[in-house]
Amino acid sequence: MDTNQDTLLFRIASKSLKYFLLVLFGIAIAYVLSSGLGMFQIIPILLYLLQQFLLPLGIILLCLITTAVIIESLR
């Protein structure tokens, strides 16, 4: 039996999810450090980044993961 049975779409979706969560983790660390060190100028930039860039990207990623799961379950 082949150990690499996942489809290309599933591998892309899982790698995208991994890097998306790493970016969110990095932004969370930057938020905590900036508020802890008193650099409050960075917080609106981080919130703008979350709203304008990462929210639509997260929705697209959710649709990609849903499509990959449906295709894998039909296979």
All heavy atoms as a GROMACS GRO file, in nm:
protein
  591
    1MET      N    1   0.084  -0.118   0.000
    1MET     CA    2   0.000   0.000   0.000
    1MET      C    3   0.089   0.124   0.000
    1MET      O    4   0.186   0.133   0.073
    1MET     CB    5  -0.090  -0.004   0.122
    1MET     CG    6  -0.189   0.108   0.128
    1MET     SD    7  -0.307   0.083   0.259
    1MET     CE    8  -0.449   0.051   0.159
    2ASP      N    9   0.050   0.220  -0.080
    2ASP     CA   10   0.127   0.344  -0.091
    2ASP      C   11   0.105   0.431   0.032
    2ASP      O   12  -0.009   0.451   0.076
    2ASP     CB   13   0.083   0.418  -0.219
    2ASP     CG   14   0.172   0.536  -0.250
    2ASP    OD1   15   0.284   0.540  -0.196
    2ASP    OD2   16   0.130   0.622  -0.328
    3THR      N   17   0.212   0.483   0.090
    3THR     CA   18   0.199   0.565   0.210
    3THR      C   19   0.158   0.708   0.178
    3THR      O   20   0.111   0.779   0.265
    3THR     CB   21   0.331   0.568   0.288
    3THR    OG1   22   0.433   0.620   0.203
    3THR    CG2   23   0.369   0.430   0.337
    4ASN      N   24   0.174   0.750   0.055
    4ASN     CA   25   0.140   0.887   0.014
    4ASN      C   26   0.010   0.885  -0.065
    4ASN      O   27   0.009   0.902  -0.186
    4ASN     CB   28   0.254   0.947  -0.067
    4ASN     CG   29   0.240   1.096  -0.083
    4ASN    OD1   30   0.154   1.157  -0.022
    4ASN    ND2   31   0.323   1.155  -0.165
    5GLN      N   32  -0.101   0.863   0.005
    5GLN     CA   33  -0.229   0.851  -0.061
    5GLN      C   34  -0.308   0.981  -0.066
    5GLN      O   35  -0.414   0.984  -0.126
    5GLN     CB   36  -0.314   0.745   0.008
    5GLN     CG   37  -0.259   0.606  -0.006
    5GLN     CD   38  -0.347   0.504   0.062
    5GLN    OE1   39  -0.439   0.542   0.134
    5GLN    NE2   40  -0.320   0.378   0.042
    6ASP      N   41  -0.261   1.084  -0.003
    6ASP     CA   42  -0.334   1.211  -0.002
    6ASP      C   43  -0.330   1.276  -0.139
    6ASP      O   44  -0.231   1.266  -0.212
    6ASP     CB   45  -0.273   1.307   0.101
    6ASP     CG   46  -0.286   1.255   0.242
    6ASP    OD1   47  -0.381   1.179   0.267
    6ASP    OD2   48  -0.203   1.290   0.325
    7THR      N   49  -0.438   1.345  -0.172
    7THR     CA   50  -0.443   1.416  -0.299
    7THR      C   51  -0.361   1.544  -0.289
    7THR      O   52  -0.325   1.590  -0.180
    7THR     CB   53  -0.588   1.451  -0.337
    7THR    OG1   54  -0.644   1.533  -0.235
    7THR    CG2   55  -0.672   1.325  -0.353
    8LEU      N   56  -0.333   1.601  -0.404
    8LEU     CA   57  -0.256   1.725  -0.409
    8LEU      C   58  -0.331   1.838  -0.339
    8LEU      O   59  -0.271   1.918  -0.267
    8LEU     CB   60  -0.226   1.762  -0.554
    8LEU     CG   61  -0.148   1.890  -0.577
    8LEU    CD1   62  -0.008   1.876  -0.517
    8LEU    CD2   63  -0.140   1.921  -0.724
    9LEU      N   64  -0.463   1.842  -0.356
    9LEU     CA   65  -0.544   1.946  -0.291
    9LEU      C   66  -0.536   1.936  -0.139
    9LEU      O   67  -0.525   2.036  -0.070
    9LEU     CB   68  -0.689   1.935  -0.338
    9LEU     CG   69  -0.786   2.036  -0.280
    9LEU    CD1   70  -0.749   2.177  -0.323
    9LEU    CD2   71  -0.928   2.004  -0.322
   10PHE      N   72  -0.538   1.814  -0.087
   10PHE     CA   73  -0.531   1.795   0.058
   10PHE      C   74  -0.394   1.837   0.112
   10PHE      O   75  -0.385   1.898   0.219
   10PHE     CB   76  -0.560   1.650   0.093
   10PHE     CG   77  -0.575   1.626   0.240
   10PHE    CD1   78  -0.691   1.662   0.306
   10PHE    CD2   79  -0.473   1.568   0.312
   10PHE    CE1   80  -0.705   1.641   0.441
   10PHE    CE2   81  -0.486   1.547   0.448
   10PHE     CZ   82  -0.602   1.583   0.512
   11ARG      N   83  -0.288   1.805   0.039
   11ARG     CA   84  -0.154   1.846   0.083
   11ARG      C   85  -0.139   1.998   0.079
   11ARG      O   86  -0.080   2.057   0.169
   11ARG     CB   87  -0.048   1.779  -0.004
   11ARG     CG   88  -0.028   1.634   0.034
   11ARG     CD   89   0.082   1.573  -0.046
   11ARG     NE   90   0.019   1.535  -0.174
   11ARG     CZ   91   0.083   1.496  -0.280
   11ARG    NH1   92   0.214   1.491  -0.280
   11ARG    NH2   93   0.019   1.461  -0.390
   12ILE      N   94  -0.193   2.062  -0.024
   12ILE     CA   95  -0.187   2.209  -0.032
   12ILE      C   96  -0.266   2.272   0.081
   12ILE      O   97  -0.222   2.368   0.145
   12ILE     CB   98  -0.236   2.257  -0.170
   12ILE    CG1   99  -0.137   2.220  -0.279
   12ILE    CG2  100  -0.262   2.407  -0.170
   12ILE    CD1  101  -0.186   2.246  -0.419
   13ALA      N  102  -0.384   2.217   0.108
   13ALA     CA  103  -0.469   2.271   0.215
   13ALA      C  104  -0.403   2.256   0.352
   13ALA      O  105  -0.406   2.348   0.434
   13ALA     CB  106  -0.605   2.202   0.213
   14SER      N  107  -0.339   2.142   0.376
   14SER     CA  108  -0.277   2.122   0.506
   14SER      C  109  -0.152   2.210   0.523
   14SER      O  110  -0.130   2.265   0.631
   14SER     CB  111  -0.242   1.975   0.526
   14SER     OG  112  -0.149   1.932   0.429
   15LYS      N  113  -0.073   2.226   0.418
   15LYS     CA  114   0.043   2.316   0.428
   15LYS      C  115  -0.002   2.462   0.444
   15LYS      O  116   0.058   2.537   0.521
   15LYS     CB  117   0.132   2.303   0.305
   15LYS     CG  118   0.225   2.187   0.311
   15LYS     CD  119   0.331   2.202   0.205
   15LYS     CE  120   0.419   2.084   0.203
   15LYS     NZ  121   0.534   2.095   0.289
   16SER      N  122  -0.107   2.500   0.373
   16SER     CA  123  -0.158   2.636   0.386
   16SER      C  124  -0.210   2.662   0.527
   16SER      O  125  -0.188   2.769   0.583
   16SER     CB  126  -0.270   2.661   0.285
   16SER     OG  127  -0.223   2.644   0.154
   17LEU      N  128  -0.279   2.564   0.583
   17LEU     CA  129  -0.329   2.579   0.720
   17LEU      C  130  -0.214   2.591   0.818
   17LEU      O  131  -0.219   2.672   0.912
   17LEU     CB  132  -0.418   2.460   0.756
   17LEU     CG  133  -0.476   2.460   0.897
   17LEU    CD1  134  -0.571   2.578   0.914
   17LEU    CD2  135  -0.544   2.330   0.926
   18LYS      N  136  -0.109   2.514   0.798
   18LYS     CA  137   0.007   2.520   0.887
   18LYS      C  138   0.069   2.659   0.886
   18LYS      O  139   0.092   2.718   0.992
   18LYS     CB  140   0.110   2.416   0.845
   18LYS     CG  141   0.237   2.420   0.928
   18LYS     CD  142   0.334   2.311   0.889
   18LYS     CE  143   0.420   2.355   0.775
   18LYS     NZ  144   0.532   2.263   0.746
   19TYR      N  145   0.093   2.714   0.769
   19TYR     CA  146   0.156   2.845   0.762
   19TYR      C  147   0.062   2.957   0.805
   19TYR      O  148   0.106   3.056   0.863
   19TYR     CB  149   0.212   2.870   0.622
   19TYR     CG  150   0.331   2.783   0.592
   19TYR    CD1  151   0.329   2.691   0.490
   19TYR    CD2  152   0.445   2.789   0.672
   19TYR    CE1  153   0.437   2.610   0.465
   19TYR    CE2  154   0.553   2.707   0.649
   19TYR     CZ  155   0.549   2.618   0.545
   19TYR     OH  156   0.656   2.537   0.521
   20PHE      N  157  -0.068   2.940   0.782
   20PHE     CA  158  -0.165   3.039   0.829
   20PHE      C  159  -0.166   3.044   0.981
   20PHE      O  160  -0.166   3.152   1.040
   20PHE     CB  161  -0.304   3.005   0.774
   20PHE     CG  162  -0.410   3.102   0.815
   20PHE    CD1  163  -0.418   3.226   0.755
   20PHE    CD2  164  -0.503   3.068   0.911
   20PHE    CE1  165  -0.516   3.316   0.792
   20PHE    CE2  166  -0.601   3.156   0.949
   20PHE     CZ  167  -0.608   3.281   0.889
   21LEU      N  168  -0.163   2.928   1.044
   21LEU     CA  169  -0.162   2.925   1.191
   21LEU      C  170  -0.030   2.976   1.247
   21LEU      O  171  -0.028   3.038   1.353
   21LEU     CB  172  -0.191   2.784   1.240
   21LEU     CG  173  -0.334   2.735   1.216
   21LEU    CD1  174  -0.349   2.590   1.261
   21LEU    CD2  175  -0.435   2.823   1.284
   22LEU      N  176   0.081   2.952   1.176
   22LEU     CA  177   0.208   3.008   1.220
   22LEU      C  178   0.207   3.161   1.213
   22LEU      O  179   0.261   3.229   1.301
   22LEU     CB  180   0.322   2.953   1.135
   22LEU     CG  181   0.371   2.813   1.172
   22LEU    CD1  182   0.472   2.764   1.070
   22LEU    CD2  183   0.431   2.812   1.310
   23VAL      N  184   0.146   3.217   1.109
   23VAL     CA  185   0.135   3.362   1.098
   23VAL      C  186   0.049   3.418   1.210
   23VAL      O  187   0.083   3.519   1.272
   23VAL     CB  188   0.081   3.402   0.959
   23VAL    CG1  189   0.038   3.548   0.956
   23VAL    CG2  190   0.184   3.376   0.852
   24LEU      N  191  -0.064   3.351   1.239
   24LEU     CA  192  -0.149   3.396   1.349
   24LEU      C  193  -0.077   3.388   1.483
   24LEU      O  194  -0.091   3.477   1.568
   24LEU     CB  195  -0.276   3.312   1.355
   24LEU     CG  196  -0.382   3.343   1.252
   24LEU    CD1  197  -0.503   3.252   1.273
   24LEU    CD2  198  -0.424   3.488   1.257
   25PHE      N  199   0.002   3.284   1.503
   25PHE     CA  200   0.079   3.271   1.625
   25PHE      C  201   0.184   3.383   1.635
   25PHE      O  202   0.205   3.440   1.743
   25PHE     CB  203   0.146   3.134   1.630
   25PHE     CG  204   0.219   3.106   1.758
   25PHE    CD1  205   0.149   3.092   1.876
   25PHE    CD2  206   0.355   3.094   1.759
   25PHE    CE1  207   0.215   3.065   1.995
   25PHE    CE2  208   0.424   3.069   1.877
   25PHE     CZ  209   0.353   3.054   1.995
   26GLY      N  210   0.248   3.416   1.525
   26GLY     CA  211   0.346   3.525   1.524
   26GLY      C  212   0.282   3.659   1.554
   26GLY      O  213   0.339   3.742   1.626
   27ILE      N  214   0.164   3.682   1.498
   27ILE     CA  215   0.093   3.808   1.526
   27ILE      C  216   0.051   3.813   1.673
   27ILE      O  217   0.058   3.920   1.736
   27ILE     CB  218  -0.027   3.824   1.431
   27ILE    CG1  219   0.025   3.856   1.291
   27ILE    CG2  220  -0.122   3.932   1.478
   27ILE    CD1  221  -0.081   3.867   1.186
   28ALA      N  222   0.010   3.700   1.729
   28ALA     CA  223  -0.026   3.697   1.871
   28ALA      C  224   0.094   3.728   1.958
   28ALA      O  225   0.083   3.803   2.056
   28ALA     CB  226  -0.085   3.561   1.906
   29ILE      N  227   0.209   3.674   1.923
   29ILE     CA  228   0.331   3.704   2.000
   29ILE      C  229   0.366   3.852   1.987
   29ILE      O  230   0.402   3.917   2.086
   29ILE     CB  231   0.447   3.614   1.953
   29ILE    CG1  232   0.423   3.472   1.999
   29ILE    CG2  233   0.580   3.664   2.005
   29ILE    CD1  234   0.524   3.373   1.946
   30ALA      N  235   0.356   3.907   1.866
   30ALA     CA  236   0.387   4.049   1.846
   30ALA      C  237   0.289   4.137   1.924
   30ALA      O  238   0.329   4.239   1.981
   30ALA     CB  239   0.382   4.083   1.698
   31TYR      N  240   0.163   4.098   1.930
   31TYR     CA  241   0.063   4.174   2.005
   31TYR      C  242   0.094   4.174   2.155
   31TYR      O  243   0.090   4.278   2.220
   31TYR     CB  244  -0.076   4.115   1.979
   31TYR     CG  245  -0.188   4.189   2.046
   31TYR    CD1  246  -0.240   4.305   1.989
   31TYR    CD2  247  -0.241   4.145   2.166
   31TYR    CE1  248  -0.343   4.374   2.050
   31TYR    CE2  249  -0.343   4.212   2.228
   31TYR     CZ  250  -0.394   4.327   2.170
   31TYR     OH  251  -0.495   4.395   2.231
   32VAL      N  252   0.126   4.057   2.208
   32VAL     CA  253   0.156   4.046   2.351
   32VAL      C  254   0.283   4.123   2.386
   32VAL      O  255   0.288   4.196   2.486
   32VAL     CB  256   0.167   3.898   2.393
   32VAL    CG1  257   0.224   3.883   2.532
   32VAL    CG2  258   0.031   3.831   2.384
   33LEU      N  259   0.386   4.108   2.302
   33LEU     CA  260   0.510   4.179   2.330
   33LEU      C  261   0.494   4.331   2.317
   33LEU      O  262   0.550   4.407   2.396
   33LEU     CB  263   0.621   4.131   2.236
   33LEU     CG  264   0.682   3.995   2.270
   33LEU    CD1  265   0.783   3.956   2.164
   33LEU    CD2  266   0.747   3.999   2.406
   34SER      N  267   0.418   4.375   2.218
   34SER     CA  268   0.403   4.519   2.200
   34SER      C  269   0.321   4.581   2.313
   34SER      O  270   0.350   4.691   2.358
   34SER     CB  271   0.338   4.550   2.066
   34SER     OG  272   0.206   4.502   2.062
   35SER      N  273   0.219   4.510   2.358
   35SER     CA  274   0.142   4.565   2.470
   35SER      C  275   0.219   4.553   2.601
   35SER      O  276   0.206   4.639   2.689
   35SER     CB  277   0.007   4.495   2.481
   35SER     OG  278   0.024   4.359   2.510
   36GLY      N  279   0.300   4.451   2.615
   36GLY     CA  280   0.379   4.434   2.737
   36GLY      C  281   0.492   4.534   2.747
   36GLY      O  282   0.530   4.577   2.856
   37LEU      N  283   0.550   4.570   2.634
   37LEU     CA  284   0.662   4.664   2.634
   37LEU      C  285   0.618   4.809   2.616
   37LEU      O  286   0.702   4.898   2.614
   37LEU     CB  287   0.762   4.626   2.524
   37LEU     CG  288   0.829   4.490   2.541
   37LEU    CD1  289   0.914   4.458   2.420
   37LEU    CD2  290   0.913   4.488   2.668
   38GLY      N  291   0.489   4.831   2.600
   38GLY     CA  292   0.438   4.967   2.588
   38GLY      C  293   0.447   5.027   2.450
   38GLY      O  294   0.440   5.148   2.434
   39MET      N  295   0.461   4.947   2.348
   39MET     CA  296   0.467   4.996   2.209
   39MET      C  297   0.326   4.989   2.151
   39MET      O  298   0.295   4.904   2.068
   39MET     CB  299   0.562   4.910   2.126
   39MET     CG  300   0.701   4.902   2.180
   39MET     SD  301   0.818   5.011   2.105
   39MET     CE  302   0.787   4.999   1.936
   40PHE      N  303   0.240   5.079   2.194
   40PHE     CA  304   0.099   5.072   2.157
   40PHE      C  305   0.074   5.121   2.014
   40PHE      O  306  -0.038   5.109   1.964
   40PHE     CB  307   0.015   5.154   2.255
   40PHE     CG  308   0.019   5.097   2.394
   40PHE    CD1  309   0.081   5.165   2.497
   40PHE    CD2  310  -0.038   4.975   2.420
   40PHE    CE1  311   0.084   5.113   2.625
   40PHE    CE2  312  -0.035   4.921   2.548
   40PHE     CZ  313   0.026   4.990   2.650
   41GLN      N  314   0.174   5.172   1.943
   41GLN     CA  315   0.156   5.216   1.805
   41GLN      C  316   0.142   5.097   1.710
   41GLN      O  317   0.087   5.110   1.601
   41GLN     CB  318   0.275   5.300   1.756
   41GLN     CG  319   0.311   5.417   1.842
   41GLN     CD  320   0.414   5.380   1.947
   41GLN    OE1  321   0.394   5.292   2.027
   41GLN    NE2  322   0.527   5.450   1.946
   42ILE      N  323   0.192   4.981   1.749
   42ILE     CA  324   0.192   4.864   1.662
   42ILE      C  325   0.057   4.794   1.664
   42ILE      O  326   0.018   4.731   1.567
   42ILE     CB  327   0.305   4.768   1.704
   42ILE    CG1  328   0.439   4.838   1.685
   42ILE    CG2  329   0.303   4.639   1.625
   42ILE    CD1  330   0.557   4.758   1.735
   43ILE      N  331  -0.017   4.808   1.772
   43ILE     CA  332  -0.143   4.735   1.788
   43ILE      C  333  -0.245   4.769   1.679
   43ILE      O  334  -0.305   4.678   1.622
   43ILE     CB  335  -0.199   4.755   1.930
   43ILE    CG1  336  -0.105   4.687   2.030
   43ILE    CG2  337  -0.340   4.698   1.943
   43ILE    CD1  338  -0.141   4.708   2.174
   44PRO      N  339  -0.268   4.896   1.643
   44PRO     CA  340  -0.362   4.922   1.532
   44PRO      C  341  -0.315   4.865   1.398
   44PRO      O  342  -0.397   4.821   1.318
   44PRO     CB  343  -0.369   5.074   1.525
   44PRO     CG  344  -0.325   5.121   1.657
   44PRO     CD  345  -0.229   5.020   1.709
   45ILE      N  346  -0.185   4.860   1.378
   45ILE     CA  347  -0.133   4.801   1.254
   45ILE      C  348  -0.162   4.651   1.251
   45ILE      O  349  -0.204   4.597   1.148
   45ILE     CB  350   0.019   4.828   1.241
   45ILE    CG1  351   0.045   4.976   1.231
   45ILE    CG2  352   0.077   4.754   1.122
   45ILE    CD1  353   0.191   5.014   1.242
   46LEU      N  354  -0.143   4.584   1.364
   46LEU     CA  355  -0.172   4.441   1.370
   46LEU      C  356  -0.321   4.413   1.352
   46LEU      O  357  -0.359   4.318   1.282
   46LEU     CB  358  -0.124   4.383   1.503
   46LEU     CG  359   0.027   4.379   1.524
   46LEU    CD1  360   0.058   4.332   1.665
   46LEU    CD2  361   0.093   4.290   1.422
   47LEU      N  362  -0.406   4.494   1.411
   47LEU     CA  363  -0.549   4.475   1.396
   47LEU      C  364  -0.594   4.502   1.252
   47LEU      O  365  -0.680   4.431   1.199
   47LEU     CB  366  -0.625   4.565   1.493
   47LEU     CG  367  -0.610   4.528   1.640
   47LEU    CD1  368  -0.684   4.628   1.728
   47LEU    CD2  369  -0.659   4.387   1.665
   48TYR      N  370  -0.535   4.602   1.187
   48TYR     CA  371  -0.566   4.628   1.047
   48TYR      C  372  -0.523   4.511   0.960
   48TYR      O  373  -0.595   4.471   0.868
   48TYR     CB  374  -0.497   4.757   1.001
   48TYR     CG  375  -0.521   4.789   0.856
   48TYR    CD1  376  -0.641   4.844   0.815
   48TYR    CD2  377  -0.424   4.763   0.760
   48TYR    CE1  378  -0.664   4.873   0.682
   48TYR    CE2  379  -0.445   4.791   0.628
   48TYR     CZ  380  -0.566   4.846   0.589
   48TYR     OH  381  -0.588   4.873   0.457
   49LEU      N  382  -0.407   4.455   0.989
   49LEU     CA  383  -0.357   4.339   0.915
   49LEU      C  384  -0.451   4.220   0.931
   49LEU      O  385  -0.480   4.150   0.834
   49LEU     CB  386  -0.216   4.303   0.962
   49LEU     CG  387  -0.148   4.186   0.895
   49LEU    CD1  388  -0.114   4.223   0.752
   49LEU    CD2  389  -0.022   4.149   0.970
   50LEU      N  390  -0.500   4.199   1.052
   50LEU     CA  391  -0.593   4.089   1.075
   50LEU      C  392  -0.724   4.108   1.000
   50LEU      O  393  -0.777   4.016   0.939
   50LEU     CB  394  -0.621   4.074   1.224
   50LEU     CG  395  -0.514   4.006   1.307
   50LEU    CD1  396  -0.549   4.016   1.455
   50LEU    CD2  397  -0.500   3.862   1.267
   51GLN      N  398  -0.776   4.230   1.001
   51GLN     CA  399  -0.906   4.256   0.939
   51GLN      C  400  -0.899   4.256   0.787
   51GLN      O  401  -0.986   4.202   0.719
   51GLN     CB  402  -0.962   4.389   0.986
   51GLN     CG  403  -1.006   4.388   1.129
   51GLN     CD  404  -1.047   4.526   1.175
   51GLN    OE1  405  -1.028   4.624   1.104
   51GLN    NE2  406  -1.104   4.534   1.293
   52GLN      N  407  -0.799   4.319   0.730
   52GLN     CA  408  -0.794   4.339   0.586
   52GLN      C  409  -0.726   4.228   0.509
   52GLN      O  410  -0.754   4.210   0.391
   52GLN     CB  411  -0.725   4.472   0.555
   52GLN     CG  412  -0.794   4.592   0.612
   52GLN     CD  413  -0.934   4.608   0.555
   52GLN    OE1  414  -0.957   4.587   0.437
   52GLN    NE2  415  -1.027   4.645   0.641
   53PHE      N  416  -0.638   4.154   0.573
   53PHE     CA  417  -0.561   4.055   0.500
   53PHE      C  418  -0.590   3.913   0.547
   53PHE      O  419  -0.620   3.824   0.467
   53PHE     CB  420  -0.411   4.085   0.513
   53PHE     CG  421  -0.323   3.986   0.443
   53PHE    CD1  422  -0.324   3.978   0.306
   53PHE    CD2  423  -0.241   3.902   0.515
   53PHE    CE1  424  -0.243   3.885   0.241
   53PHE    CE2  425  -0.160   3.810   0.452
   53PHE     CZ  426  -0.162   3.802   0.313
   54LEU      N  427  -0.586   3.890   0.676
   54LEU     CA  428  -0.594   3.753   0.727
   54LEU      C  429  -0.736   3.701   0.738
   54LEU      O  430  -0.758   3.580   0.726
   54LEU     CB  431  -0.522   3.743   0.861
   54LEU     CG  432  -0.371   3.758   0.851
   54LEU    CD1  433  -0.308   3.754   0.989
   54LEU    CD2  434  -0.310   3.653   0.763
   55LEU      N  435  -0.834   3.785   0.759
   55LEU     CA  436  -0.972   3.737   0.764
   55LEU      C  437  -1.019   3.683   0.629
   55LEU      O  438  -1.069   3.570   0.624
   55LEU     CB  439  -1.065   3.847   0.816
   55LEU     CG  440  -1.211   3.808   0.833
   55LEU    CD1  441  -1.224   3.700   0.940
   55LEU    CD2  442  -1.295   3.928   0.867
   56PRO      N  443  -1.002   3.756   0.519
   56PRO     CA  444  -1.040   3.696   0.389
   56PRO      C  445  -0.956   3.574   0.353
   56PRO      O  446  -1.008   3.477   0.298
   56PRO     CB  447  -1.016   3.808   0.288
   56PRO     CG  448  -1.016   3.932   0.367
   56PRO     CD  449  -0.966   3.896   0.502
   57LEU      N  450  -0.828   3.577   0.388
   57LEU     CA  451  -0.742   3.462   0.361
   57LEU      C  452  -0.786   3.342   0.443
   57LEU      O  453  -0.785   3.227   0.394
   57LEU     CB  454  -0.597   3.497   0.393
   57LEU     CG  455  -0.492   3.399   0.347
   57LEU    CD1  456  -0.492   3.388   0.196
   57LEU    CD2  457  -0.355   3.445   0.395
   58GLY      N  458  -0.829   3.364   0.565
   58GLY     CA  459  -0.880   3.255   0.649
   58GLY      C  460  -1.010   3.196   0.594
   58GLY      O  461  -1.030   3.074   0.600
   59ILE      N  462  -1.096   3.280   0.540
   59ILE     CA  463  -1.220   3.230   0.481
   59ILE      C  464  -1.192   3.148   0.356
   59ILE      O  465  -1.251   3.041   0.336
   59ILE     CB  466  -1.315   3.348   0.452
   59ILE    CG1  467  -1.363   3.411   0.583
   59ILE    CG2  468  -1.434   3.303   0.368
   59ILE    CD1  469  -1.437   3.540   0.567
   60ILE      N  470  -1.100   3.195   0.274
   60ILE     CA  471  -1.060   3.119   0.154
   60ILE      C  472  -0.997   2.986   0.195
   60ILE      O  473  -1.025   2.882   0.135
   60ILE     CB  474  -0.965   3.203   0.067
   60ILE    CG1  475  -1.041   3.320   0.005
   60ILE    CG2  476  -0.901   3.117  -0.040
   60ILE    CD1  477  -0.952   3.420  -0.063
   61LEU      N  478  -0.915   2.988   0.298
   61LEU     CA  479  -0.851   2.866   0.346
   61LEU      C  480  -0.954   2.768   0.402
   61LEU      O  481  -0.943   2.647   0.381
   61LEU     CB  482  -0.746   2.900   0.451
   61LEU     CG  483  -0.664   2.786   0.505
   61LEU    CD1  484  -0.585   2.718   0.392
   61LEU    CD2  485  -0.570   2.836   0.611
   62LEU      N  486  -1.054   2.819   0.471
   62LEU     CA  487  -1.161   2.733   0.522
   62LEU      C  488  -1.237   2.666   0.408
   62LEU      O  489  -1.268   2.546   0.416
   62LEU     CB  490  -1.256   2.815   0.610
   62LEU     CG  491  -1.372   2.741   0.673
   62LEU    CD1  492  -1.320   2.641   0.776
   62LEU    CD2  493  -1.468   2.838   0.736
   63CYS      N  494  -1.265   2.740   0.302
   63CYS     CA  495  -1.331   2.682   0.185
   63CYS      C  496  -1.242   2.577   0.117
   63CYS      O  497  -1.291   2.473   0.073
   63CYS     CB  498  -1.369   2.791   0.085
   63CYS     SG  499  -1.494   2.904   0.145
   64LEU      N  500  -1.113   2.603   0.110
   64LEU     CA  501  -1.019   2.508   0.051
   64LEU      C  502  -1.012   2.380   0.132
   64LEU      O  503  -1.014   2.270   0.076
   64LEU     CB  504  -0.880   2.572   0.041
   64LEU     CG  505  -0.770   2.488  -0.022
   64LEU    CD1  506  -0.796   2.471  -0.169
   64LEU    CD2  507  -0.636   2.556   0.000
   65ILE      N  508  -1.008   2.392   0.263
   65ILE     CA  509  -1.004   2.273   0.350
   65ILE      C  510  -1.135   2.195   0.339
   65ILE      O  511  -1.133   2.071   0.332
   65ILE     CB  512  -0.975   2.314   0.496
   65ILE    CG1  513  -0.833   2.366   0.507
   65ILE    CG2  514  -0.998   2.200   0.591
   65ILE    CD1  515  -0.802   2.431   0.638
   66THR      N  516  -1.246   2.265   0.334
   66THR     CA  517  -1.376   2.198   0.320
   66THR      C  518  -1.384   2.122   0.189
   66THR      O  519  -1.429   2.006   0.185
   66THR     CB  520  -1.490   2.301   0.329
   66THR    OG1  521  -1.477   2.374   0.451
   66THR    CG2  522  -1.624   2.234   0.322
   67THR      N  523  -1.337   2.182   0.082
   67THR     CA  524  -1.336   2.116  -0.048
   67THR      C  525  -1.245   1.994  -0.046
   67THR      O  526  -1.281   1.888  -0.098
   67THR     CB  527  -1.290   2.214  -0.158
   67THR    OG1  528  -1.372   2.330  -0.154
   67THR    CG2  529  -1.297   2.150  -0.294
   68ALA      N  530  -1.130   2.006   0.016
   68ALA     CA  531  -1.037   1.893   0.024
   68ALA      C  532  -1.095   1.778   0.106
   68ALA      O  533  -1.081   1.661   0.069
   68ALA     CB  534  -0.905   1.938   0.083
   69VAL      N  535  -1.163   1.809   0.214
   69VAL     CA  536  -1.224   1.704   0.297
   69VAL      C  537  -1.336   1.635   0.221
   69VAL      O  538  -1.348   1.512   0.226
   69VAL     CB  539  -1.273   1.764   0.430
   69VAL    CG1  540  -1.364   1.669   0.504
   69VAL    CG2  541  -1.157   1.803   0.517
   70ILE      N  542  -1.416   1.710   0.151
   70ILE     CA  543  -1.525   1.650   0.073
   70ILE      C  544  -1.471   1.560  -0.037
   70ILE      O  545  -1.518   1.448  -0.058
   70ILE     CB  546  -1.619   1.759   0.017
   70ILE    CG1  547  -1.697   1.824   0.130
   70ILE    CG2  548  -1.713   1.701  -0.088
   70ILE    CD1  549  -1.776   1.945   0.088
   71ILE      N  550  -1.369   1.606  -0.108
   71ILE     CA  551  -1.309   1.525  -0.214
   71ILE      C  552  -1.245   1.400  -0.158
   71ILE      O  553  -1.256   1.291  -0.214
   71ILE     CB  554  -1.211   1.610  -0.297
   71ILE    CG1  555  -1.288   1.711  -0.380
   71ILE    CG2  556  -1.124   1.523  -0.386
   71ILE    CD1  557  -1.204   1.807  -0.455
   72GLU      N  558  -1.176   1.412  -0.042
   72GLU     CA  559  -1.115   1.295   0.020
   72GLU      C  560  -1.220   1.194   0.067
   72GLU      O  561  -1.197   1.074   0.060
   72GLU     CB  562  -1.027   1.336   0.138
   72GLU     CG  563  -0.893   1.389   0.099
   72GLU     CD  564  -0.800   1.282   0.046
   72GLU    OE1  565  -0.801   1.169   0.098
   72GLU    OE2  566  -0.728   1.314  -0.049
   73SER      N  567  -1.333   1.243   0.116
   73SER     CA  568  -1.435   1.151   0.164
   73SER      C  569  -1.506   1.082   0.048
   73SER      O  570  -1.555   0.970   0.064
   73SER     CB  571  -1.535   1.224   0.252
   73SER     OG  572  -1.611   1.315   0.176
   74LEU      N  573  -1.512   1.146  -0.067
   74LEU     CA  574  -1.574   1.083  -0.183
   74LEU      C  575  -1.482   0.982  -0.250
   74LEU      O  576  -1.528   0.895  -0.322
   74LEU     CB  577  -1.615   1.189  -0.286
   74LEU     CG  578  -1.731   1.280  -0.245
   74LEU    CD1  579  -1.753   1.385  -0.352
   74LEU    CD2  580  -1.856   1.199  -0.221
   75ARG      N  581  -1.356   0.995  -0.227
   75ARG     CA  582  -1.257   0.908  -0.290
   75ARG      C  583  -1.256   0.776  -0.231
   75ARG      O  584  -1.278   0.691  -0.189
   75ARG     CB  585  -1.119   0.971  -0.275
   75ARG     CG  586  -1.024   0.935  -0.380
   75ARG     CD  587  -0.904   1.018  -0.365
   75ARG     NE  588  -0.827   0.966  -0.251
   75ARG     CZ  589  -0.698   0.946  -0.254
   75ARG    NH1  590  -0.630   0.977  -0.360
   75ARG    NH2  591  -0.635   0.898  -0.150
   0.00000   0.00000   0.00000
